[in-house]
Amino acid sequence: MEDLLIKVDQNTIGPLSLKKLEKLVKQGTFSPLDLVWDGNKDRWIPAQNLAELQPLFASSNGHNGAYQNKIYAVASGKGGVGKTVTTASLGVGLASIGSEVILVDADFGGANLHTCMGILKPEYNFDDFYNNSRKPLTEFILDTPVKNLRMISGTSGSMSLANPKYHQKQRLIRGLKKLQADHIIMDLGAGSDYNVIDLFLLADEHILVVSTEPAAILEAFGFIRVCLLRALKRAFKEHKQVVEIIEAEESNRPGRVRITIDKLLDKISEAAPEARFKAVSLMNAFEPKIILNKVRRKENVNEGRAIQHAIWDLLSLRSDYLGYISYDPNVSRAVKNFKPFLVFEQKTPASQDILALIQVKILGKKGIKELFAKRKWQKKLSNISIIYPDAQPSKDAPICSDVCFYWGNCEYQNEGHPCPVRHLESILSN
């Protein structure tokens, strides 16, 4: 094979031999989505599209073929619904069947995904990535105790990440797209600020975790509405009259809808007849997915469908109800032991529910054959549980008490015990 020209971060490099390319792949600086020059077609193409290079990526870590590189954003309209613990167990479940998974803690205000994974003192975090703009994201990936599962730790209290610019968020997504993984799962912050919304919209799949509490359901609907208006506003940023129409509706409280999106589209059409098609195309591409969490009664299961219908009736958006996860006291026990609940115990209701959700809705597998596969899957998880290390917080960590500003709204609350959320240590110890 002739030497190849490659393009990484808009920089053209080469010509390089296959041996040198293999070295770059192993270093993580050349990914399947980076470009190579195809002399036959006289244009740049993704490296994974060149048949001669596919074995190069497959052999770099034993993965069977090209990576899916699908980015999932997991968000919630409000805190305390179990978003982070759900994200951790989604990652464990997918990794345990052989998929390459990277968890990303993109909660810039209260990163704690590493704690949920039992990594109390991460070696790297997002601060290191943003302060080293020349280094690729691959250099800041951490291993976890689960095979095929890696993570990028978040950071809290950092001025450099308190309000990242839109181009910084785009840089993050571009960096994630180059990672060698099938599933890249971002754990976003709670609420509806633009940092959360922009990353939610930039992902390939948009997952919203909702509890059965009325306030959580209302906030979830408000979150989707704000996301849609934000997406429309950015799409028409060059059209002043359309932006003004959107801003007039955007100024309402998120939970209150003055007009339906259909009526908003009518107003946009009056201002710019050609804009309606563009808006509808955008809306068709944005299909949020719902996970109903902490379900205590069977009748609550239908609340997921109710949210789905409300999103369609008022926002004209298609959504997908992925399923529900039962309320399970073992989840709290897992959190206090610094383990994903799917590792902590595999046969409890929450673990069984998330396994079914992954198998049927994310992987699209069902039937008798898959039932037997699920049993093997559970055995693998049981083996992971046996070897998963125990983590202990530092003895000099602040003691959990009601003086903490997260009191009453913290998944790790354990009064009288050392605080496992390490980013609070410098604040609470003063």
N, C-alpha and C positions, 0 to 999 in steps of 0.2 A: 504494500500500500504506500502511495506517495505521501510525503510530508504534508501536513495540513496547516492552513491559517485558521486561527480561532479568534473569537471576539469575546472578551470578558469585561463587563462593566464599561462598555463602549470603547475599550482599548483593544486594538488589533495586535495579536501576538503570533510570531512564527515566521516561516514554516517550522512546524514541530514534528518530530518523529512519533510513532505510536508509543514507543517506550517512554518518551518524555510526557506524552499525554496521560499515560497510565499513572505516572508519578504525580501529576497535578490532580488527577481524580482521587488518588489515595490521600492527598493533602487536603482535599475538600475545596480546592480553589477552582476546579473545573467541573461543572455539573451537567446533567443531561439537557438542561434548558439553555445552557450557553450555546453560542453560535459557532458553526464551522462553515468555511467557504466550500460550496459544492460547485466544482468546475464544470460538471456536466449541465447543470441547470443555470449556471452563471449567477448565483445568488447565495445569500446567507441562509442557513437552515439550522434548526435546533440539532444539537449533537445526537440526541436520542433518535432522530429520524434517519441517521446514517447507519445502515445495517452493520457496517464494519466496526462501528464503535459500540454497539449495544453490548457485546460480551465484556467490554471494558468496564462498563458501569455495573453489570451483573456480578462480575468477579470481585469488585472492590470490597464487598462485604457478604458475599454469598447470596444476595438477593436474586430471585428468579425473574429477570427481565426488567423493563423500564419501570420507573416509579410513577405512581399516580399523581403525586405532588398536589393533592387536594387540600385546600386550606379551609378549616372550619372555624367560625367565630362563635363562641358560646357567651351569651350575655343574659342579663336579667333586668327587668324594669326596676327592681328594688333589691336591697341587700337581704341576707338571711334566708334565701329560698333554696340554698344548697347547690349553687352554681359550681363552685370550685370543687367540691367533693364529687359531683357528677362528672365534671371534666376529667378529673384524675382517674376515675374508674372506667370512663370511656376509653382513655388511653391505654390502661392496663388490659382491658378486654380485647381491643384491636391488636395490641402487641402480642398477646398470648397465643394468637392463632397464626403468627408469623408475619404480620404486616409490620413495616417499618414506621414507627410513630414518633413524632416529636411534640411534646407539650410546650406551650409558650405562655408564660405568665405575663400578659399584657395589661394587667391591672396596675397602672402606674401610681395609683393612690394608696393601695393597700395590698401589695403582693404577698400572697401566702400559699401559692401552689406548691412551692418547694417544701413548706412545712407539712402539707398534706401528704407529700411523697416521702417524708421522713428525712429530708435533706435540710438540716437545721442551719448549716453554715455553708451556703453555696459559694463555690470558688469564683464564679463569674456571675454578672447580672447585666441587665440592659444598660446600666450606666457605663460599663466597660465598652459596650458596643458603640454607643453614641459618642463617647469620648475618644474613640479610636476609629475614625471614619475610613482609614485606609485598610483596616483589617476586615475580612469577610465574617459574616455571622457564624460560620462554621467553627470559628475559633472560640466561641463562647458557649458552645453546647456542652451540657453536663450529662454524664451517664446516670442512670437510675438503677435500683436493684433488680429491675425487670428487663430481661433480654428483649432486644428490639425496641425498647422504649427509652428515649432520651428527652431532655428538657432544656429550655432556656429560662433562667430564673428572672423574675421581675425585680423591681427596685421600688422603694418608697421614700418619700421625703426628699427627693432629688429635685433641685431647682431646674436642672437641665431637661428634665422630663415632665415637669409640672404641667406644661402646656406645649407639647410638641407641635411644630408646624405641619401643614398638610403634606409638604414634600418629604418630611421626615417619616410620616406614616407610610407614604408610598415607597420610600426606600426600604422600610421594614418589610413590607409585603413583597417587594422585588427580591429581597434577601431570602425570605421564607420560601419563595417559589424556586429558588436554586438549591434548596436543601435536598439531600437524597433521602426521601421519605415518601410513604404512601399517603399517610394522614398527618397533617400538621394542625393541631388543635389549639386555638388561642383562647385562653381564659381572660375575658375582658372584665373591666370594672363594672360595678352595679350602677344603675341610674342612666340618665339620658344626656350626659354632656357630650360635646362634639368629639372628644378624643375616643370615647366608646363608639359613638355612632359611625364615625368615619372608618374605623377599623372593621366594624361590623359589616359595613357596605362594601368594603374592599375585598372581603373574603369570598370564596367560592360558594360556601354553604353557610347559612345564617340560622343558628340554633338559639332559641329563647327558652330558658328554664323558668317555669312559673309554678308557684305553689298554689294551693287551693284557697288561700285567704282572699277575701274580696278585694282588699287593697292591692295585693300582688297582681291579681287579674286585671284590675283597672290600670295599674302602672305598666303592665306588659302591653296592653292595648295602646296606651299612650306612647310607649317606646317605639312600637312599630309605626305609629302615625308620624312621630318626629323623624324617624329614619326615612320614611317615604318623602316627606316634605323636604328634608335635607338633600336627598338624591335628586329630586326634581329641581330644586333651587340650583344645585351645582350644574345640572345638565343644561339649564337655560341662563347661566350666569352672564352671557353676552346679550341677552334679550331683556332690557330694563323693564319693560311693561309686564312681561310674564313674571319676572322676579318680584315685582311689587304686588302682584295678585297672590303669589305664594306666600310672601311675607305677611300679608294681611291675615291669612288663615293661620300662619305659623305663630302669630302673636297670641292666639288663644291659649288658655291653659291646656297642656297636653292631654288631659283626661276628658276634655269637653270638645265636642265636635259641633261646630256651628253649621257647616254644610258637609255633605258627603263628597268624596273625592270625584265622583261622577259629575257633580255640579261644579266642582272646582275645574275639572277638565273642560266643561262647557264655557266657563269664564275665560280659560286660557285660549280656547278655540276662537272666541270672539276677538281677542287681542291679536292672535296669530294663528290663523287657520291651519298652517302647516305644522304647528307645534304639537297638536293632539296625537298624531301618529308617533312622534318621537317619545312623548310621555307614556303612551300605552305600551310601546315596545320596552321601555325601561321598567314599567310595572310588571310586565310579563316575565322579565328576567329576574325580578326580585321575589323569591318565594320563601318567606321565613318558615322555619320548622319549629314545632312546639314540643317541649317535654314537660309534662305535668308531674311535679315532684311532691313528695310528702303526702300522698293520697291515703287517707285513713279509712274511707268507706267506699264501697263499690259504686254507689251512686255519684260520687265525686269524679269518677273516671270520665263521665260525659261532659264535664266542664271544659275539657280540652276541645271537644267538638264545638261547644258553645263559643269559645274564643275564636275558633276557626271560622264559624259562621259570621260572627261580628266583624271580623277582619274583612270578609268578603262583602257583607252588606254595606258597611260604612266606608271602607277604604278601597273596595274593588280589587283586592289583592287575593290571589290564590295562596294558600298556606298548607302545610303538611303537618298533621298531628302524628308525631313519631311514636307516641305512647306515654305511659305513665310509670312512675317509680313509687312503690308503696312507702308509707311512713314506716320506719324501721329503727328502733332504739339502738340496734347494732351499728348504725351509721355514726351516731354520736360516740359510741365506744371506740370505733375505728379512728375517728378524728383525734380523740384524746390519746390514742396509741400511735399517732403519726403514721397512719397507714391508709391507703385507699380502701373503701369498704369492700370492694371486690376481692382484695387480697386478704382482708381481715377475716371474712367469713363468706363462703360461696353459696351456702344453701338457705340463706335468709331471704325474706321477700324482696328487699331492695336489690340484692345481687341477682336473683332470678329474673327480676323485671328488666334490669339493665342488660343482662345477657340476651334476653328475648328481643329487646329493642335493637341491640347491635346486630344480631343475627338476621332479623326480618327486615328492619327498616334501613339500616345502613349498608349491610352486605347483601340484602335482597335474597336471603336463603331461607327456604322453608320446605316442609315435607318430611316423610319418614326417614329418608336418608340423612337429612340434617339433624334429626332427633338423635341419631346415633353419634353424629359428629359433635353434637353439643355435650354428650357425656364425656367424650375424650377431651373436649375443651375444658370442662369442669375439673377433670383430673389434672390437666396442665396447671390450672389456676391453683389447685390444692398444693401442687408441688412448689409453685412460686411462693405460696403462703408459708410453707415450711422453712424455706431458706431466706425469707425476707428479714432483713436485720431489724432489731429493735433500736429505736432512737430515744435519747433522753435529753431534755433541755438542760442548759447550763445551770449549775446550782446557784450562780450569782444572778440569774435572770430575775426581773421584777416579778413579784407575786401577784397573781390574778385577784383583782378586787373591784369594788364598785367605783373606785376613783378613775378607772380607765374610761376614756371617752367612747370606747366600743362596747361598754358594759350593756348587756341585754340584746346585743345585735352581733354577737361573735360566735362563730362555729366552734371556736377553741376554748370558750369560757369554761373555767374549772376553778372555782373560787378556792383560794388558799394554796394553790399549786403554782410552780414556776410558769411564767408566760412562755408559750412555745412560739409566738409570733415575733421573731427576732427583730423586725424593723422597728418595734416599739421600744426596744431596750434603752436606746439613748434618750428617749423622751421621758419614759416612766421612771428611770433611775435617778433623774435630777431632782 
